[in-house]
């Protein structure tokens, strides 16, 4: 079974916005669509992702080079809890994105962090086997922790998901997601956040009207690339 079986590709639009734009857009949206059911009382949740890349930093350089068909691997947790740990592969084909994921246990995560990738060699788990192959043959390894607070909204009409990702931070050279003493640093200017709109085939007109704002320009806003910029290990790494 191929890990790309039954992939559901979606449209993804990304923008850098300031707080003024955020307040305007959010004010319009809150009367039109629902808050994601997974949020806490604050209407937000915390996301921490550990991104992987291979010996040649393929994911980084393909993104910077504008390669339109590419993939990234990451492990993701929510609100610093270990009850849900997902291994994810984000796949981009032209202007469309898809995501496949597989749950990990905390012991599996710990073995991966110890460099024991045999824990991924699980028959019948195509994503685990895919990452195992990348770890064995392309030396896929943990690279950077990406942290942010997400305020999400959903609309069943068009299967639209709209998110405001705030306080983007990086763990610099640290890679242990569960380290309580991990010091993170701001990776984006305090006045900016990343605004994302994901949808299947169409955006309802009333949602489209709500998110349109003067000066909103689509960007290539990769959180992974932004956070890797803090990790230039060689003087020639001018990205």
Secondary structure, 3 states (H helix, E strand, C coil): CCCCCCCCCEEEEEEEEEHHHHHHHHHHHCCCCEECCCCCCCCCEEEEEEEEECCCCHHHHHHHCCCCEEEEEEEEEECCCCCCEEEEEEEEECCEEEEEEEEECHHHHHHHHCCCHHHHCCCCCHHHHHHHHHHHHCCCEEEEEEEEEEEEEEECCCCEEEEEEEEEEECCCCCCCCCCCCCCEECCCCCEEEEEEEECCCCCHHHHHHHCCCCCCCCCCCHHHHHHHHHCCCCCCCC
